[in-house]
Amino acid sequence: MGDIRRRGVVALGVTGLVTPLALAFTAAPAQAASCTTQAGPYQKQVEKFLGRPVDGKQSAADCKATQAFQNKHGIRPNIGYAGPVTWGVMDLMNKQKAVGTNPNKDGKCPVNKGRIACVNLTLQLSWIQDGKKLVYGPVPVRTGRDGYETRTGLKKIYWRDIDHVSTIYNVPMPYSQFFDGGQAFHSVGLSMWNPPGSHGCVNMTSTTAKKYWSLLKNGDDVFVYGRKPGT
């Protein structure tokens, strides 16, 4: 969550930079978790995703590959088990990749608004379009978790702060562009697939947040639709 100071008034809103759980993912690494010998319910799917031999049996190499993926994206427990959370992240990645360069194929993000930032919660993707022309993206994003959902609907960017700092978590929220009651686009130092999600903001990589900052301005439209998996 972050504070928004405008004309001497502090307006508190839900944002999605970090939580104590997410902070644990970026803290100094603890002792390496042991690797499980147990095959998970999504063993074959995970093996295929990772380019491993698909036999549905857990090997030491399978476990290490799965564990490396879990560590990269902050998935816990990180014991190399092919469970629903790990497969859920992989499945989402597959669906994001399948979108290609036509993220608004379903026509759900308005094409009659001129320049607009679109957020598809279902696929955890965002892009900027101008009419029917794709300006930037699509790029993976990290939106609000269960109970802190990024609110849907048509909104407008109403305040921008390149060096915003949350007074609630005392953490930086670089390149913040607020569009709905404290919910904003901003960069984070986490994987975009780091579960379970933000506290409502649309988290981005530094590269994406900087690009959005250069392409958008106050008054530009934002359209959020769909439903984040797990909410």
Disulfide bonds with the S-S distance in Angstrom:
Cys35-Cys63 2.03
Cys109-Cys118 2.04
